């Protein structure tokens, strides 16, 4: 993954890089670019990044000028000490707008949005490929797991949910058995039928049968309990609530 940082304050850039690495430890980070002119030159000479973190006010003007001169489809997370630019930000590919000093919860929300958009795009592309080439698209019917020295194949019908803990992906069966997977949660999601499994947040990808309870929570969010899961704080963001309800009601 390639991430570009556009920020004219070096301490703020260094702090942002440190925060970003908590979510994307293997990402290749470019920048820090501190001006409109340097940013435009960088885009003219380099491949588009996968994600951009961009301050609104730079040394030589407002950063929106960059994206008026350079046409990109790359998602942008704007950072600024001022809130009057929010509407303009969302007119130029912004997926979020974070006020400085950057709070870890705000950054986590922005990362969630980015990952949800990427997942949605991947699923939509897979669906489109399936419509165009139905014989070439299929979801996994089984997952291969290791248990000590033993290798086992778990049917998709026996899987309750997938989870991610400390950068490790786990498969949980309906019987309550837990296995380690070698793929990431994002990769796993692309291998299961979205009609049967839903990515409720960054940590969980669950089947309908795994859901034990659904409760209203603050800020229009939902709280979910899963069978054979001890995590008491499984929350669905306000942005995902409608999609989740539609998935349950299909």
Beta strands, then each sheet from edge to edge (+ up, - down):
strand 1: 2-6
strand 2: 28-33
strand 3: 51-55
strand 4: 57-58
strand 5: 61-62
strand 6: 75-80
strand 7: 94-99
strand 8: 142-147
strand 9: 150-155
strand 10: 159-165
strand 11: 168-173
strand 12: 178-181
strand 13: 197-199
strand 14: 204-207
strand 15: 211-216
strand 16: 222-226
strand 17: 234-236
sheet 1: 2+ 1+ 3+ 6+ 7+
sheet 2: 4+ 5-
sheet 3: 8+ 9-
sheet 4: 12+ 11- 10+ 14- 13+
sheet 5: 15+ 16- 17+
end
